[in-house]
Amino acid sequence: MVIAIAMSLAGYHASAFDLPANSTQCLLGLADSWDSSHATLQLFQKSGNQWQPQGEAWKARLGKNGLIWGRGLHPLPKNASIKKEGDMRSPAGVFSIGGAWGYEPSIRKHPLLPYRKVTPCDLWVEDPSSTRYNQHLVLDRPPSSAWEKKQQMKQSDPAHALKLYIGHNSHPHTIPGDGSSIFFHIWRAGGAKPTAGCTTMDETKLRQLIARIDPSRNPIYVLLPTSEYTKIRKAWKLP
C-alpha cells in the first residue's frame, strides 16, 4: 500500500530518542506490518539498565486498517503520514498510559492509578472543531443537546465496560483532527473484530494489565510494526 511505504520509508530518526528517564514500566506492542490489525503485547519493567519481561505475551487487536504514526512522546519521521480522525488506524510510537474508566464502582488497580465510574454526564470529545477535543469532560447535568449526546462515553457496550487511556494527541498538545479517544479496552467477538484505532484484548488480560500498571513507574506504551521496532530498538533503548 502507498500509505505503508510512506510510513516506513519517510526520512528517519538519525538521532537517538530518549525515553523518559523515570519510565521503568513498558507495555510493548508489535504488529506484523503497518497494515496489520493484530498485535502481540508484553509487559516489561526496568531494573538498572535492563528491561525484564513480566510474564508471557498475549494477543490484541488494532485498528481495522492497521497502524500509522501517532502523536506521543516520540519524534516523528520526516514527511511521515500521521493519524487522522476516522482513519481506522491505531497510533504507532511511544505513549504515556493514563487513567482508567469503567462501569463498575471500583476495580483492582494500583492506588495511584485514577479510576472513574462512567456516568451519563461523562463525555469524551471527538469533535475536532471543539476546544475540548480529545478531552474528558464532565457535565454538571445530564446531556441535553445532540452534540453532548454524541460525545457521551458509552455506558451499555460490553467492549467499553473497562478501558485504560493511551496518551495519543493528548492535551495540552492536541492537534485538531489528528485522532481522539484512543484506549485499551475489551475486544469484540473474542478478538474476531478489529477496532477503529484502539488496542483491545481479552477482558481477563485487560484486568490483569490494569492491575499491574504502576503510575510511580511512569508507564509507557510502545506500539510499532516489527520491522520498525527492529530498526529503532537499540537507538531508542526499547525492551
Backbone as JSON, one array per atom type, in Angstrom:
{
  "sequence": "MVIAIAMSLAGYHASAFDLPANSTQCLLGLADSWDSSHATLQLFQKSGNQWQPQGEAWKARLGKNGLIWGRGLHPLPKNASIKKEGDMRSPAGVFSIGGAWGYEPSIRKHPLLPYRKVTPCDLWVEDPSSTRYNQHLVLDRPPSSAWEKKQQMKQSDPAHALKLYIGHNSHPHTIPGDGSSIFFHIWRAGGAKPTAGCTTMDETKLRQLIARIDPSRNPIYVLLPTSEYTKIRKAWKLP",
  "N": [[0.84, -1.2, 0.0], [0.42, 2.29, -0.69], [0.36, 4.11, 1.45], [1.59, 2.69, 3.5], [4.2, 2.45, 2.53], [4.95, 5.12, 2.58], [4.96, 5.54, 5.3], [6.95, 3.84, 6.28], [9.28, 4.4, 4.87], [9.72, 7.08, 5.09], [11.76, 9.97, 5.82], [14.31, 9.59, 8.33], [14.78, 8.85, 11.89], [17.61, 9.95, 12.77], [19.01, 10.57, 15.05], [19.29, 9.39, 18.42], [16.44, 8.65, 20.42], [15.42, 9.51, 23.59], [13.79, 7.71, 26.03], [11.47, 8.72, 28.61], [13.27, 9.48, 31.55], [12.43, 8.48, 33.99], [10.76, 6.41, 33.37], [9.99, 3.21, 33.97], [8.43, 1.11, 33.37], [6.99, -0.66, 30.78], [4.74, -1.33, 28.22], [4.92, -3.31, 25.52], [3.94, -3.39, 22.21], [3.68, -5.25, 19.29], [3.24, -5.44, 15.8], [2.69, -7.32, 12.77], [2.92, -5.86, 10.41], [2.54, -2.53, 8.93], [-0.04, -2.56, 8.04], [-1.43, -4.42, 9.48], [-3.96, -5.64, 11.67], [-3.61, -7.0, 13.93], [-1.84, -7.67, 16.98], [0.87, -8.39, 19.24], [1.21, -8.27, 22.7], [3.35, -7.39, 25.44], [4.39, -7.03, 28.78], [6.94, -5.12, 30.34], [9.46, -4.45, 32.82], [11.85, -2.17, 34.13], [15.04, -2.78, 35.39], [17.75, -1.43, 36.77], [19.65, -0.89, 33.99], [18.36, -2.61, 32.37], [15.65, -4.06, 30.62], [13.15, -6.15, 31.8], [11.12, -8.93, 31.06], [7.72, -9.28, 32.1], [6.04, -11.8, 32.76], [4.19, -13.76, 30.28], [3.67, -13.07, 26.73], [0.7, -11.73, 25.08], [-2.27, -11.8, 22.98], [-3.67, -9.16, 20.91], [-5.98, -6.8, 19.39], [-5.94, -4.37, 16.77], [-6.47, -1.24, 14.97], [-8.75, -1.4, 12.19], [-7.56, -0.83, 9.71], [-4.9, -1.09, 10.29], [-1.78, 0.3, 11.39], [-0.44, 3.62, 12.05], [1.75, 6.44, 12.24], [1.46, 8.05, 15.37], [0.71, 10.81, 17.61], [2.77, 11.25, 20.17], [5.15, 10.64, 22.7], [7.4, 10.33, 21.21], [9.77, 11.21, 18.53], [8.75, 12.31, 15.27], [9.08, 10.73, 12.11], [10.51, 12.38, 9.28], [8.27, 13.85, 7.0], [6.38, 11.91, 7.52], [3.34, 9.99, 7.4], [0.55, 10.85, 9.35], [-1.64, 9.94, 12.03], [-5.17, 10.37, 11.58], [-8.42, 11.59, 12.43], [-10.88, 9.13, 12.3], [-9.55, 7.41, 10.52], [-9.29, 4.74, 10.97], [-7.0, 3.51, 11.95], [-4.51, 2.42, 14.28], [-2.6, 4.4, 16.51], [0.91, 4.54, 16.15], [4.03, 4.38, 17.94], [5.45, 5.93, 20.86], [3.84, 6.18, 23.89], [2.31, 7.78, 26.73], [0.65, 6.2, 29.51], [-2.54, 6.48, 30.78], [-5.31, 7.2, 33.01], [-8.03, 5.04, 34.18], [-11.32, 3.98, 33.15], [-14.68, 2.88, 33.72], [-17.57, 0.66, 34.09], [-18.04, -0.34, 36.59], [-18.28, 0.26, 40.17], [-15.79, 0.15, 41.46], [-12.45, -1.07, 40.82], [-9.81, -3.56, 40.55], [-6.71, -2.23, 41.07], [-3.67, -0.21, 40.94], [-3.08, 1.92, 43.74], [-2.4, 4.54, 42.98], [-3.35, 4.89, 40.43], [-5.68, 6.65, 38.59], [-9.2, 6.14, 38.64], [-12.41, 6.16, 37.23], [-15.88, 5.79, 37.55], [-18.03, 5.52, 34.9], [-20.55, 7.82, 34.06], [-23.81, 9.16, 33.01], [-23.11, 11.77, 32.59], [-20.54, 11.89, 31.71], [-18.38, 12.8, 29.18], [-16.44, 12.21, 26.21], [-14.67, 14.08, 24.14], [-14.88, 14.01, 20.71], [-15.04, 15.69, 18.61], [-13.4, 17.53, 16.29], [-13.62, 20.28, 15.97], [-14.07, 21.37, 18.4], [-12.93, 23.11, 21.33], [-12.35, 21.45, 23.37], [-11.47, 19.12, 22.33], [-10.58, 15.7, 22.2], [-10.6, 15.37, 24.99], [-11.57, 14.53, 28.33], [-14.69, 15.29, 29.6], [-16.83, 16.44, 32.08], [-20.16, 16.9, 32.62], [-22.34, 19.1, 34.5], [-24.85, 18.24, 34.65], [-27.32, 16.06, 33.16], [-26.65, 15.2, 29.71], [-28.04, 17.26, 27.15], [-28.18, 18.44, 24.59], [-27.89, 17.53, 21.07], [-25.23, 17.43, 20.31], [-23.86, 17.08, 22.75], [-24.85, 14.57, 23.51], [-23.81, 12.99, 21.51], [-21.13, 12.97, 22.15], [-21.01, 11.5, 24.42], [-19.55, 9.17, 26.7], [-19.57, 5.69, 26.18], [-22.07, 3.63, 27.73], [-23.4, 1.26, 27.77], [-22.18, -0.71, 26.35], [-20.54, -3.68, 26.16], [-17.85, -3.92, 25.35], [-16.72, -1.57, 26.12], [-16.78, -1.58, 28.83], [-14.66, -1.5, 30.49], [-11.76, 0.42, 30.44], [-8.56, 1.79, 29.51], [-6.58, 4.63, 29.32], [-4.73, 5.69, 26.47], [-2.06, 7.76, 25.76], [-2.32, 9.39, 23.24], [-2.05, 12.18, 21.11], [-2.58, 14.07, 23.1], [-4.0, 16.48, 25.41], [-1.99, 19.14, 26.74], [-1.21, 19.36, 24.09], [-2.74, 18.86, 21.87], [-3.67, 18.26, 18.51], [-6.07, 19.44, 16.37], [-8.17, 17.12, 14.78], [-6.31, 15.09, 14.54], [-6.81, 12.64, 15.67], [-8.58, 10.96, 18.28], [-9.75, 9.81, 21.53], [-8.41, 7.31, 22.2], [-7.91, 4.19, 23.47], [-7.05, 1.37, 25.61], [-9.17, -1.36, 25.54], [-11.84, -3.8, 26.01], [-11.89, -6.56, 23.78], [-13.89, -7.27, 20.8], [-16.19, -9.89, 19.96], [-14.61, -12.02, 20.87], [-12.09, -11.36, 19.96], [-12.28, -11.51, 17.24], [-12.92, -9.28, 15.8], [-11.62, -6.2, 14.45], [-10.54, -2.87, 15.48], [-11.47, 0.67, 15.74], [-9.24, 2.09, 16.08], [-8.28, 1.84, 18.6], [-6.55, -0.25, 21.07], [-7.32, -3.5, 21.7], [-8.26, -6.28, 23.84], [-8.58, -9.55, 25.43], [-10.88, -9.62, 28.15], [-10.01, -10.58, 30.68], [-7.22, -10.36, 30.4], [-7.0, -7.59, 30.1], [-7.89, -6.68, 32.59], [-5.87, -7.78, 34.19], [-3.68, -6.37, 33.17], [-4.33, -3.68, 33.84], [-4.29, -3.92, 36.62], [-1.58, -4.23, 37.0], [-0.37, -1.9, 36.13], [1.63, 0.72, 37.17], [1.62, 3.86, 38.25], [3.73, 5.23, 39.51], [5.93, 4.36, 38.23], [5.94, 5.66, 35.85], [4.55, 4.65, 33.42], [4.73, 3.47, 29.99], [3.48, 3.03, 26.64], [4.51, 1.25, 23.92], [4.02, 0.95, 20.61], [4.48, -0.63, 17.6], [5.19, -1.63, 14.17], [6.86, -4.74, 13.62], [9.1, -4.58, 11.92], [9.8, -1.87, 12.04], [10.32, -1.56, 14.74], [12.56, -3.22, 14.99], [14.46, -1.69, 13.64], [14.78, 0.62, 15.23], [15.07, -0.11, 17.86], [17.51, -0.37, 19.43], [18.58, 2.27, 19.32], [16.55, 3.75, 20.53], [16.52, 2.56, 22.95], [14.7, 0.51, 23.67], [12.65, -2.17, 25.09]],
  "CA": [[0.0, 0.0, 0.0], [1.18, 3.53, -0.78], [0.5, 4.74, 2.77], [2.56, 1.93, 4.27], [5.51, 2.82, 2.04], [5.23, 6.46, 3.08], [5.22, 5.48, 6.73], [8.17, 3.12, 6.63], [10.45, 4.93, 4.18], [9.87, 8.51, 5.32], [13.02, 10.36, 6.4], [14.35, 8.83, 9.56], [15.32, 9.28, 13.17], [19.05, 9.74, 12.76], [19.5, 10.67, 16.42], [18.6, 8.54, 19.39], [15.35, 9.23, 21.19], [15.5, 9.04, 24.96], [12.56, 7.52, 26.77], [11.5, 9.46, 29.87], [14.25, 8.86, 32.44], [11.78, 7.8, 35.11], [9.86, 5.36, 32.88], [10.56, 1.89, 34.25], [7.41, 0.12, 33.03], [6.69, -0.5, 29.36], [3.95, -2.32, 27.5], [5.4, -3.35, 24.14], [3.03, -3.98, 21.25], [4.3, -5.45, 17.98], [2.37, -5.92, 14.73], [3.46, -7.89, 11.66], [3.15, -4.85, 9.38], [1.76, -1.31, 9.09], [-1.44, -2.8, 7.65], [-1.98, -5.5, 10.29], [-4.84, -5.27, 12.78], [-3.28, -7.91, 15.03], [-0.6, -7.34, 17.68], [1.25, -9.15, 20.43], [1.57, -7.36, 23.79], [4.09, -7.95, 26.57], [4.76, -6.03, 29.77], [8.33, -5.13, 30.79], [9.87, -3.49, 33.85], [13.27, -1.88, 34.03], [15.86, -2.94, 36.59], [19.03, -0.89, 36.33], [19.53, -0.5, 32.59], [17.83, -3.74, 31.63], [14.21, -4.31, 30.62], [12.87, -7.54, 32.11], [9.73, -9.28, 30.77], [6.87, -9.59, 33.24], [5.06, -12.77, 32.29], [4.14, -14.11, 28.87], [3.0, -12.16, 25.8], [-0.68, -12.09, 24.77], [-2.77, -11.26, 21.72], [-4.52, -7.96, 20.93], [-6.43, -6.32, 18.09], [-5.68, -2.95, 16.48], [-7.38, -0.64, 14.01], [-9.11, -2.19, 11.01], [-6.62, -0.57, 8.62], [-3.52, -1.25, 10.74], [-1.15, 1.32, 12.21], [0.1, 4.83, 11.43], [2.4, 7.21, 13.29], [0.6, 8.88, 16.2], [1.35, 11.92, 18.32], [3.04, 10.84, 21.54], [6.4, 11.12, 23.28], [8.46, 10.05, 20.25], [9.91, 12.09, 17.37], [8.09, 11.82, 14.06], [9.92, 10.71, 10.92], [10.26, 13.46, 8.33], [7.24, 13.59, 5.98], [5.59, 10.72, 7.85], [1.89, 10.07, 7.46], [0.14, 10.94, 10.76], [-3.01, 9.51, 12.28], [-6.25, 11.34, 11.44], [-9.72, 11.15, 12.95], [-11.67, 8.29, 11.41], [-8.78, 6.64, 9.53], [-9.36, 3.32, 11.35], [-5.66, 3.02, 12.23], [-4.02, 2.62, 15.64], [-1.39, 5.23, 16.51], [2.18, 3.88, 16.46], [5.0, 5.24, 18.6], [5.62, 5.79, 22.3], [2.77, 6.95, 24.51], [2.06, 7.62, 28.16], [-0.55, 5.44, 29.85], [-3.26, 7.31, 31.73], [-6.26, 6.64, 33.95], [-8.99, 4.02, 33.77], [-12.75, 4.27, 33.24], [-15.44, 1.64, 33.61], [-18.95, 0.63, 34.55], [-18.11, -0.81, 37.98], [-17.95, 1.28, 41.17], [-14.36, 0.1, 41.74], [-11.74, -2.16, 40.14], [-8.5, -3.87, 41.11], [-5.75, -1.34, 40.43], [-2.7, 0.44, 41.82], [-3.7, 3.06, 44.42], [-2.11, 5.82, 42.32], [-3.98, 4.95, 39.1], [-7.03, 7.21, 38.66], [-10.29, 5.37, 38.07], [-13.71, 6.83, 37.33], [-17.06, 5.09, 37.08], [-18.67, 6.34, 33.87], [-21.93, 8.23, 34.31], [-24.38, 9.83, 31.84], [-22.53, 13.1, 32.45], [-19.17, 11.78, 31.23], [-18.18, 12.93, 27.74], [-15.09, 12.25, 25.65], [-14.95, 14.91, 22.96], [-14.27, 13.56, 19.46], [-15.34, 16.71, 17.61], [-12.18, 18.31, 16.09], [-13.86, 21.73, 16.0], [-14.25, 21.77, 19.79], [-11.74, 23.45, 22.11], [-12.14, 20.35, 24.31], [-11.2, 17.94, 21.52], [-9.81, 14.63, 22.82], [-10.53, 15.55, 26.43], [-12.67, 14.06, 29.16], [-15.49, 16.43, 30.07], [-17.93, 16.03, 32.95], [-21.22, 17.9, 32.71], [-22.96, 19.21, 35.82], [-26.25, 17.85, 34.43], [-27.37, 15.11, 32.05], [-26.53, 15.85, 28.4], [-29.34, 17.62, 26.58], [-28.09, 18.74, 23.16], [-27.46, 16.43, 20.2], [-23.77, 17.41, 20.34], [-23.45, 16.47, 24.02], [-25.2, 13.15, 23.5], [-22.9, 12.31, 20.58], [-19.83, 12.87, 22.79], [-21.11, 10.69, 25.64], [-18.82, 7.91, 26.81], [-20.53, 4.59, 26.1], [-22.45, 3.11, 29.03], [-24.12, -0.02, 27.63], [-21.42, -1.5, 25.4], [-19.61, -4.53, 26.92], [-16.45, -3.7, 24.97], [-16.24, -0.37, 26.79], [-17.07, -1.7, 30.25], [-13.42, -1.18, 31.19], [-10.82, 0.98, 29.46], [-7.37, 2.45, 30.03], [-6.24, 5.66, 28.34], [-3.45, 5.75, 25.75], [-1.82, 9.19, 25.59], [-2.12, 9.86, 21.87], [-2.6, 13.5, 20.77], [-3.18, 14.48, 24.37], [-3.97, 17.86, 25.93], [-2.32, 20.37, 26.02], [-0.56, 19.4, 22.77], [-3.68, 18.26, 20.93], [-3.81, 18.82, 17.17], [-7.42, 19.13, 15.91], [-8.3, 16.2, 13.65], [-5.26, 14.07, 14.49], [-7.21, 11.42, 16.37], [-9.05, 11.13, 19.66], [-10.4, 8.69, 22.23], [-7.64, 6.09, 22.0], [-7.86, 3.46, 24.73], [-7.08, -0.09, 25.7], [-10.45, -1.82, 26.08], [-12.16, -5.21, 25.79], [-12.11, -6.8, 22.35], [-15.21, -7.73, 20.37], [-16.31, -11.22, 19.35], [-13.49, -12.86, 21.26], [-10.9, -10.99, 19.19], [-12.52, -11.69, 15.81], [-13.16, -7.99, 15.14], [-10.63, -5.15, 14.67], [-11.04, -1.67, 16.16], [-11.42, 1.92, 14.99], [-7.95, 2.72, 16.38], [-7.88, 1.45, 19.95], [-5.93, -1.55, 21.25], [-8.26, -4.29, 22.5], [-7.77, -7.59, 24.28], [-9.48, -10.31, 26.29], [-11.18, -8.89, 29.39], [-9.13, -11.02, 31.76], [-5.9, -9.76, 30.17], [-7.1, -6.16, 30.37], [-7.94, -6.51, 34.05], [-4.54, -8.06, 34.7], [-2.82, -5.25, 32.78], [-4.66, -2.51, 34.67], [-3.83, -4.19, 37.99], [-0.11, -4.15, 37.02], [0.11, -0.56, 35.79], [2.08, 1.45, 38.36], [1.91, 5.24, 37.85], [5.0, 5.69, 40.05], [6.95, 3.94, 37.27], [5.72, 6.43, 34.62], [4.41, 3.61, 32.38], [4.58, 3.88, 28.59], [3.03, 2.04, 25.67], [5.25, 1.31, 22.66], [3.33, 0.15, 19.58], [5.21, -0.5, 16.33], [5.37, -2.84, 13.35], [8.1, -5.4, 13.99], [10.21, -4.07, 11.09], [10.18, -0.55, 12.56], [10.88, -1.83, 16.06], [13.9, -3.77, 14.79], [15.35, -0.62, 13.2], [14.99, 1.68, 16.21], [15.1, -0.65, 19.23], [18.75, -0.01, 20.16], [18.71, 3.72, 19.41], [15.55, 4.26, 21.48], [16.68, 1.8, 24.2], [13.43, -0.16, 23.93], [12.81, -3.55, 25.56]],
  "C": [[0.87, 1.25, 0.0], [1.42, 4.13, 0.59], [1.53, 4.01, 3.62], [3.98, 2.28, 3.85], [5.9, 4.18, 2.59], [5.6, 6.43, 4.55], [6.56, 4.84, 7.04], [9.42, 3.71, 6.0], [10.63, 6.42, 4.36], [11.19, 8.77, 6.03], [13.14, 9.96, 7.86], [15.05, 9.46, 10.73], [16.82, 9.01, 13.2], [19.59, 9.75, 14.19], [18.67, 9.78, 17.34], [17.5, 9.34, 20.08], [15.43, 8.65, 22.59], [14.11, 8.89, 25.55], [12.62, 8.36, 28.04], [12.38, 8.74, 30.89], [13.61, 8.06, 33.56], [10.76, 6.76, 34.66], [10.52, 4.0, 33.06], [9.53, 0.78, 34.04], [6.96, 0.39, 31.6], [5.84, -1.66, 28.86], [4.37, -2.24, 26.04], [4.39, -4.06, 23.27], [3.69, -4.07, 19.89], [3.28, -6.03, 17.01], [3.23, -6.42, 13.58], [3.81, -6.85, 10.6], [2.34, -3.61, 9.71], [0.28, -1.56, 8.83], [-2.1, -3.92, 8.45], [-2.87, -4.95, 11.41], [-4.64, -6.18, 13.97], [-1.96, -7.48, 15.66], [-0.37, -8.34, 18.8], [1.73, -8.16, 21.48], [2.39, -8.1, 24.84], [4.53, -6.82, 27.49], [6.21, -6.23, 30.22], [8.5, -4.15, 31.94], [11.39, -3.37, 33.81], [13.93, -2.04, 35.39], [17.27, -2.54, 36.21], [18.87, -0.37, 34.91], [18.89, -1.58, 31.74], [16.31, -3.86, 31.77], [13.98, -5.81, 30.83], [11.4, -7.85, 31.81], [8.99, -9.67, 32.04], [5.76, -10.53, 32.77], [5.12, -12.97, 30.78], [3.43, -13.03, 28.04], [1.57, -12.64, 25.56], [-1.16, -11.34, 23.53], [-3.66, -10.04, 21.93], [-4.97, -7.64, 19.51], [-6.21, -4.81, 18.0], [-6.72, -2.43, 15.5], [-7.58, -1.5, 12.77], [-8.1, -2.04, 9.88], [-5.15, -0.65, 9.05], [-3.04, -0.11, 11.62], [-0.73, 2.52, 11.37], [0.73, 5.64, 12.56], [1.39, 8.1, 14.03], [1.4, 10.0, 16.85], [1.52, 11.54, 19.79], [4.32, 11.45, 22.05], [7.56, 11.07, 22.29], [8.6, 11.16, 19.2], [9.21, 11.48, 16.17], [9.07, 11.8, 12.89], [9.54, 11.85, 9.97], [9.27, 13.01, 7.26], [6.39, 12.36, 6.27], [4.1, 11.01, 7.76], [1.48, 9.98, 8.93], [-1.31, 10.52, 10.89], [-3.99, 10.67, 12.15], [-7.54, 10.74, 12.0], [-10.44, 10.31, 11.9], [-10.89, 7.45, 10.42], [-8.73, 5.14, 9.84], [-7.98, 2.71, 11.53], [-5.28, 3.32, 13.68], [-2.75, 3.46, 15.6], [-0.16, 4.44, 16.94], [3.12, 4.89, 17.1], [5.12, 4.91, 20.07], [4.64, 6.72, 23.0], [2.71, 6.74, 26.02], [0.79, 6.8, 28.35], [-1.25, 6.17, 30.99], [-4.21, 6.55, 32.63], [-7.2, 5.63, 33.33], [-10.41, 4.5, 33.98], [-13.51, 2.96, 33.13], [-16.84, 1.76, 34.16], [-19.09, 0.26, 36.02], [-17.74, 0.32, 38.95], [-16.47, 1.32, 41.5], [-13.76, -1.1, 41.01], [-10.43, -2.44, 40.88], [-7.45, -3.07, 40.35], [-4.73, -0.84, 41.45], [-3.36, 1.65, 42.48], [-3.48, 4.41, 43.73], [-2.77, 5.96, 40.94], [-5.39, 5.52, 39.23], [-8.05, 6.27, 38.01], [-11.58, 6.14, 38.28], [-14.81, 5.93, 36.78], [-17.79, 6.01, 36.1], [-20.14, 6.59, 34.21], [-22.51, 8.87, 33.04], [-23.77, 11.21, 31.59], [-21.1, 13.09, 31.92], [-19.12, 11.84, 29.7], [-16.7, 12.72, 27.42], [-15.23, 12.88, 24.29], [-14.15, 14.44, 21.75], [-14.53, 14.52, 18.3], [-14.11, 17.61, 17.44], [-12.38, 19.82, 16.15], [-14.02, 22.26, 17.42], [-12.92, 22.11, 20.45], [-11.42, 22.37, 23.13], [-11.88, 19.02, 23.59], [-10.23, 16.98, 22.22], [-9.58, 14.86, 24.32], [-11.76, 14.96, 27.11], [-13.38, 15.28, 29.73], [-16.65, 15.89, 30.88], [-18.93, 17.16, 33.07], [-21.77, 17.94, 34.13], [-24.44, 18.86, 35.78], [-26.24, 16.81, 33.32], [-27.26, 15.82, 30.71], [-27.9, 16.11, 27.79], [-29.28, 17.87, 25.07], [-27.65, 17.51, 22.38], [-25.94, 16.29, 20.24], [-23.28, 16.72, 21.6], [-23.71, 14.97, 24.02], [-24.26, 12.36, 22.59], [-21.54, 12.09, 21.22], [-19.85, 11.98, 24.04], [-20.21, 9.46, 25.58], [-19.85, 6.78, 26.88], [-20.8, 4.0, 27.48], [-23.17, 1.77, 28.96], [-23.45, -0.95, 26.61], [-20.4, -2.35, 26.16], [-18.14, -4.3, 26.59], [-15.84, -2.49, 25.67], [-16.51, -0.4, 28.29], [-15.84, -1.41, 31.11], [-12.42, -0.7, 30.15], [-9.7, 1.74, 30.17], [-6.84, 3.39, 28.95], [-4.83, 5.52, 27.78], [-3.21, 7.21, 25.36], [-1.43, 9.62, 24.19], [-2.79, 11.23, 21.68], [-3.25, 14.15, 21.99], [-3.06, 15.97, 24.65], [-2.73, 18.03, 26.81], [-1.7, 20.47, 24.63], [-1.44, 18.79, 21.68], [-3.72, 19.0, 19.6], [-5.21, 18.45, 16.66], [-7.41, 18.21, 14.69], [-7.29, 15.09, 13.61], [-5.55, 12.85, 15.37], [-7.54, 11.63, 17.83], [-9.57, 9.82, 20.22], [-9.72, 7.35, 21.95], [-7.41, 5.41, 23.35], [-7.44, 2.0, 24.51], [-8.49, -0.42, 26.18], [-10.69, -3.27, 25.67], [-12.44, -5.47, 24.31], [-13.5, -7.36, 22.07], [-15.13, -9.12, 19.76], [-15.11, -12.1, 19.63], [-12.22, -12.59, 20.47], [-11.08, -11.14, 17.69], [-12.67, -10.36, 15.07], [-12.04, -6.99, 15.46], [-11.29, -3.94, 15.33], [-11.04, -0.48, 15.21], [-10.1, 2.65, 15.22], [-7.43, 2.4, 17.76], [-7.1, 0.13, 19.92], [-6.83, -2.37, 22.17], [-7.7, -5.67, 22.79], [-8.84, -8.29, 25.09], [-9.67, -9.57, 27.62], [-10.27, -9.3, 30.54], [-7.75, -10.4, 31.63], [-5.92, -8.27, 30.46], [-7.12, -5.89, 31.87], [-6.57, -6.77, 34.68], [-3.58, -6.92, 34.38], [-3.06, -4.05, 33.68], [-4.16, -2.7, 36.09], [-2.31, -4.04, 38.11], [0.42, -2.75, 36.76], [0.39, 0.24, 37.05], [2.47, 2.88, 37.96], [3.24, 5.77, 38.38], [6.17, 5.31, 39.14], [6.85, 4.7, 35.94], [5.58, 5.49, 33.42], [4.19, 4.17, 30.98], [4.1, 2.69, 27.76], [3.81, 2.27, 24.38], [4.54, 0.38, 21.69], [3.99, 0.43, 18.23], [5.06, -1.77, 15.49], [6.73, -3.43, 13.7], [9.3, -4.86, 13.2], [10.71, -2.73, 11.61], [10.86, -0.7, 13.91], [12.32, -2.33, 15.93], [14.89, -2.67, 14.43], [15.7, 0.35, 14.32], [15.14, 1.19, 17.65], [16.33, -0.19, 20.0], [18.86, 1.49, 20.36], [17.75, 4.31, 20.45], [15.62, 3.56, 22.83], [15.35, 1.16, 24.64], [13.67, -1.58, 24.46], [13.18, -4.51, 24.42]]
}
